[in-house]
Amino acid sequence: MSPRVVLIGLPGSGKSTIGRRLAKILALAFADSDDLIEAAAGRAVRDIFAESGETGFRDLERAAVLAALRDFDGVLSLGGGALTEPAVRAALVTSHVAVVLLHAPLATLVTRIGNAHTRPLLADDPAGRLAVLADERQPSYAEVATLRVDTANHTPGQVASLIAARLHERTVRS
C-alpha cells in the first residue's frame, strides 16, 4: 500500500488546502506530514523546532513520511522541506506514486503565508527565506515530480479538480 498521490511544493503553495479538497474529490483519506509528525511526537512543529532544531525535526519528518509512503493509502501532503532528505526522495521515486508539484510565484507565496509566525523556517524574513528555499529545493522537487500544477490565480477547488482530471488521464492512458 502507498499513497495514491503526494503533493509537494514550497510553503504557501496550497498543499494542505488543496490536498483536503483533492481527497474529497477522489473519495480518499487525507494526511499532512506535519500532522503525522505532531501526532508521533506529541508536540507542535514549532515546539519541535524550538526544542530539537531543524535536524531533530527532519529526523521525525523522515520517519513519518517513510511510514506514510509504506502504510497510507490516500492523498499525502508533504512539508515543503521533506524532500531535503535523500531517503524521502528515493522512496518517492521507487514508489511510482503520482507526485504533484504545486507551484506559485514567490510574490503569491509571500502573500499567502503572511507574517509566517507558525512557520519556523520563515518567521524572521518570510520573503527572503522563501526565495532562498525556492532556489535550494527546486532541484529536489524537479527530481521527483511527475506533474506540475500552477496554483496562482486559481481557487483550491479548481486546482484540486485539475489534479484529479490529470490523474484520471494518466490512469486511462496506462
C-alpha positions as a Markdown table, in Angstrom:
| # | Residue | x | y | z |
|---|---|---|---|---|
| 1 | Met | 0.0 | 0.0 | 0.0 |
| 2 | Ser | 1.2 | 3.5 | -0.7 |
| 3 | Pro | -0.4 | 6.9 | -1.2 |
| 4 | Arg | -2.4 | 7.5 | -4.4 |
| 5 | Val | -0.9 | 10.9 | -4.8 |
| 6 | Val | 1.7 | 13.0 | -3.0 |
| 7 | Leu | 1.6 | 16.8 | -3.0 |
| 8 | Ile | 4.9 | 18.8 | -2.7 |
| 9 | Gly | 5.9 | 22.4 | -3.0 |
| 10 | Leu | 7.1 | 25.5 | -1.1 |
| 11 | Pro | 5.3 | 26.8 | 1.9 |
| 12 | Gly | 2.1 | 28.6 | 0.8 |
| 13 | Ser | 1.7 | 26.6 | -2.4 |
| 14 | Gly | -1.5 | 25.1 | -1.1 |
| 15 | Lys | -0.5 | 21.6 | -0.3 |
| 16 | Ser | -2.8 | 21.1 | 2.7 |
| 17 | Thr | -5.8 | 23.0 | 1.5 |
| 18 | Ile | -5.7 | 21.5 | -2.0 |
| 19 | Gly | -4.9 | 18.1 | -0.6 |
| 20 | Arg | -8.0 | 18.1 | 1.6 |
| 21 | Arg | -10.2 | 19.1 | -1.4 |
| 22 | Leu | -8.4 | 16.5 | -3.7 |
| 23 | Ala | -9.0 | 13.8 | -1.2 |
| 24 | Lys | -12.7 | 14.6 | -1.1 |
| 25 | Ile | -12.9 | 14.5 | -4.9 |
| 26 | Leu | -11.1 | 11.2 | -5.0 |
| 27 | Ala | -13.0 | 9.8 | -2.0 |
| 28 | Leu | -9.7 | 9.1 | -0.2 |
| 29 | Ala | -8.3 | 9.8 | 3.2 |
| 30 | Phe | -6.0 | 12.8 | 3.6 |
| 31 | Ala | -2.8 | 13.1 | 5.6 |
| 32 | Asp | -0.4 | 16.0 | 6.1 |
| 33 | Ser | 3.1 | 15.1 | 7.1 |
| 34 | Asp | 3.2 | 17.9 | 9.7 |
| 35 | Asp | 0.1 | 16.4 | 11.4 |
| 36 | Leu | 1.7 | 13.0 | 11.3 |
| 37 | Ile | 4.9 | 14.3 | 12.9 |
| 38 | Glu | 2.9 | 16.2 | 15.6 |
| 39 | Ala | 0.9 | 13.0 | 16.4 |
| 40 | Ala | 4.0 | 10.9 | 16.7 |
| 41 | Ala | 6.0 | 13.4 | 18.7 |
| 42 | Gly | 3.1 | 14.6 | 20.9 |
| 43 | Arg | 4.3 | 18.2 | 20.2 |
| 44 | Ala | 3.6 | 21.0 | 17.8 |
| 45 | Val | 6.0 | 21.5 | 14.9 |
| 46 | Arg | 7.1 | 24.9 | 16.2 |
| 47 | Asp | 7.9 | 23.3 | 19.6 |
| 48 | Ile | 9.9 | 20.6 | 17.9 |
| 49 | Phe | 11.9 | 23.2 | 16.1 |
| 50 | Ala | 12.4 | 25.2 | 19.3 |
| 51 | Glu | 13.5 | 22.1 | 21.4 |
| 52 | Ser | 15.3 | 19.9 | 18.8 |
| 53 | Gly | 16.2 | 22.3 | 16.0 |
| 54 | Glu | 15.7 | 21.7 | 12.3 |
| 55 | Thr | 17.8 | 18.5 | 12.4 |
| 56 | Gly | 15.6 | 16.9 | 15.1 |
| 57 | Phe | 12.5 | 17.9 | 13.1 |
| 58 | Arg | 13.9 | 16.5 | 9.9 |
| 59 | Asp | 14.6 | 13.2 | 11.6 |
| 60 | Leu | 11.0 | 12.9 | 12.8 |
| 61 | Glu | 9.7 | 14.1 | 9.4 |
| 62 | Arg | 11.8 | 11.5 | 7.5 |
| 63 | Ala | 10.4 | 8.7 | 9.7 |
| 64 | Ala | 6.8 | 9.9 | 9.4 |
| 65 | Val | 7.0 | 10.3 | 5.6 |
| 66 | Leu | 8.6 | 6.9 | 5.0 |
| 67 | Ala | 6.0 | 5.3 | 7.2 |
| 68 | Ala | 3.2 | 7.1 | 5.3 |
| 69 | Leu | 4.7 | 6.1 | 2.0 |
| 70 | Arg | 4.6 | 2.5 | 3.2 |
| 71 | Asp | 1.3 | 2.4 | 5.0 |
| 72 | Phe | -1.0 | 5.2 | 3.9 |
| 73 | Asp | -3.5 | 4.8 | 1.0 |
| 74 | Gly | -4.8 | 8.3 | 0.2 |
| 75 | Val | -3.7 | 11.9 | -0.6 |
| 76 | Leu | -0.5 | 12.8 | 1.3 |
| 77 | Ser | 0.8 | 16.4 | 1.6 |
| 78 | Leu | 4.5 | 16.7 | 2.4 |
| 79 | Gly | 6.0 | 19.6 | 4.3 |
| 80 | Gly | 8.0 | 21.9 | 2.0 |
| 81 | Gly | 11.4 | 20.6 | 3.2 |
| 82 | Ala | 10.6 | 16.9 | 3.3 |
| 83 | Leu | 12.5 | 16.4 | 0.0 |
| 84 | Thr | 15.7 | 17.7 | 1.5 |
| 85 | Glu | 16.1 | 14.2 | 2.8 |
| 86 | Pro | 17.7 | 11.8 | 0.2 |
| 87 | Ala | 15.8 | 8.8 | 1.7 |
| 88 | Val | 12.5 | 10.6 | 1.2 |
| 89 | Arg | 13.3 | 11.4 | -2.5 |
| 90 | Ala | 14.5 | 7.9 | -3.1 |
| 91 | Ala | 11.3 | 6.4 | -1.6 |
| 92 | Leu | 9.1 | 8.6 | -3.7 |
| 93 | Val | 10.9 | 7.7 | -6.9 |
| 94 | Thr | 10.8 | 4.0 | -6.2 |
| 95 | Ser | 7.1 | 4.1 | -5.1 |
| 96 | His | 6.0 | 5.2 | -8.5 |
| 97 | Val | 3.2 | 7.2 | -6.9 |
| 98 | Ala | 2.0 | 10.3 | -8.6 |
| 99 | Val | 3.9 | 13.3 | -7.2 |
| 100 | Val | 2.3 | 16.7 | -7.9 |
| 101 | Leu | 4.4 | 19.8 | -7.5 |
| 102 | Leu | 2.3 | 22.8 | -6.6 |
| 103 | His | 3.9 | 26.0 | -7.9 |
| 104 | Ala | 3.1 | 29.7 | -7.5 |
| 105 | Pro | 5.3 | 32.8 | -8.0 |
| 106 | Leu | 7.2 | 33.9 | -4.9 |
| 107 | Ala | 5.0 | 37.1 | -4.6 |
| 108 | Thr | 1.9 | 34.9 | -4.4 |
| 109 | Leu | 3.5 | 32.6 | -1.8 |
| 110 | Val | 4.6 | 35.6 | 0.4 |
| 111 | Thr | 1.0 | 37.0 | 0.3 |
| 112 | Arg | -0.4 | 33.6 | 1.3 |
| 113 | Ile | 1.9 | 33.0 | 4.2 |
| 114 | Gly | 1.6 | 36.5 | 5.7 |
| 115 | Asn | 3.8 | 37.0 | 8.7 |
| 116 | Ala | 4.7 | 33.3 | 8.8 |
| 117 | His | 4.5 | 33.2 | 12.6 |
| 118 | Thr | 3.5 | 29.5 | 12.5 |
| 119 | Arg | 6.3 | 28.6 | 10.1 |
| 120 | Pro | 9.6 | 28.3 | 12.0 |
| 121 | Leu | 11.9 | 28.4 | 8.9 |
| 122 | Leu | 10.2 | 31.6 | 7.6 |
| 123 | Ala | 9.4 | 33.6 | 10.7 |
| 124 | Asp | 12.3 | 36.1 | 10.7 |
| 125 | Asp | 12.1 | 37.1 | 7.0 |
| 126 | Pro | 9.4 | 35.3 | 5.0 |
| 127 | Ala | 10.1 | 36.8 | 1.6 |
| 128 | Gly | 13.9 | 36.4 | 1.8 |
| 129 | Arg | 13.7 | 32.9 | 3.3 |
| 130 | Leu | 11.2 | 31.8 | 0.7 |
| 131 | Ala | 13.5 | 32.9 | -2.1 |
| 132 | Val | 16.4 | 31.0 | -0.7 |
| 133 | Leu | 14.3 | 27.9 | -0.1 |
| 134 | Ala | 12.9 | 28.1 | -3.7 |
| 135 | Asp | 16.5 | 28.0 | -5.0 |
| 136 | Glu | 17.6 | 25.3 | -2.7 |
| 137 | Arg | 14.6 | 23.0 | -3.1 |
| 138 | Gln | 13.8 | 23.3 | -6.8 |
| 139 | Pro | 16.3 | 20.5 | -7.9 |
| 140 | Ser | 14.7 | 18.1 | -5.4 |
| 141 | Tyr | 11.2 | 19.0 | -6.5 |
| 142 | Ala | 12.1 | 18.5 | -10.1 |
| 143 | Glu | 13.7 | 15.1 | -9.4 |
| 144 | Val | 10.5 | 13.6 | -8.0 |
| 145 | Ala | 7.6 | 15.5 | -9.6 |
| 146 | Thr | 5.5 | 13.6 | -12.1 |
| 147 | Leu | 3.0 | 16.5 | -12.5 |
| 148 | Arg | 3.4 | 20.3 | -12.1 |
| 149 | Val | 0.4 | 22.5 | -11.4 |
| 150 | Asp | 0.4 | 26.3 | -11.1 |
| 151 | Thr | -1.8 | 27.3 | -8.1 |
| 152 | Ala | -1.7 | 31.1 | -8.7 |
| 153 | Asn | -4.9 | 32.7 | -9.9 |
| 154 | His | -6.9 | 29.5 | -9.2 |
| 155 | Thr | -9.0 | 28.5 | -6.2 |
| 156 | Pro | -8.0 | 25.5 | -4.3 |
| 157 | Gly | -11.1 | 23.7 | -5.6 |
| 158 | Gln | -10.1 | 24.5 | -9.2 |
| 159 | Val | -6.6 | 23.2 | -8.6 |
| 160 | Ala | -7.9 | 20.0 | -6.9 |
| 161 | Ser | -10.3 | 19.4 | -9.8 |
| 162 | Leu | -7.5 | 19.9 | -12.3 |
| 163 | Ile | -5.2 | 17.5 | -10.5 |
| 164 | Ala | -8.0 | 14.9 | -10.3 |
| 165 | Ala | -8.6 | 15.2 | -14.0 |
| 166 | Arg | -4.9 | 14.9 | -14.8 |
| 167 | Leu | -4.6 | 11.8 | -12.6 |
| 168 | His | -7.5 | 10.3 | -14.3 |
| 169 | Glu | -5.9 | 11.0 | -17.7 |
| 170 | Arg | -2.7 | 9.2 | -16.5 |
| 171 | Thr | -4.7 | 6.2 | -15.3 |
| 172 | Val | -6.7 | 5.9 | -18.6 |
| 173 | Arg | -3.5 | 6.0 | -20.7 |
| 174 | Ser | -1.8 | 3.4 | -18.6 |
